[in-house]
């Protein structure tokens, strides 16, 4: 996922390796391990009438939807910031 951050944000983001190092230095799980951990822990609130595979797919879909919305909001903030700094530069 650090590679995905770099791909999405280009020059605004550190390298994927730097992002991974930052996670490690702060004692955080890697993005993929953290996602696996969230999905695993979500089984404690799972509907017992739903098969594990279906639950996994539902959680993964929900996380994906939230991620898309967060990215949209972040890109909008970057757009606003870029417009603001361009206005300052023009003056």
Phi, psi and omega in degrees: 000331171302326177295321178296319177300314180297318180297318184287316188257358172051235186292344179285340185257152171292171177293158179302320179296320178296321179295316178298318180296321178299314176303311183296315181296331179268003178073024180267154174290154172297159183301318181291321178292322178296318178297314177301319180296315179298314180297317180298315181292334181293340179297338179291341177248010184293150172288121185293343179274358182254134179298148182304320181295320179293317179299314180303314180297320179296315180295314180299320178294317179297315179298318178298319178295316178297318180299315180299317180294318178297318178297319179299314180296318180295317178297324178295318178297320178296318178301314179298316179299315179300316179296321179296312181292327176295322177296318179295320180294328181289334182281000000 
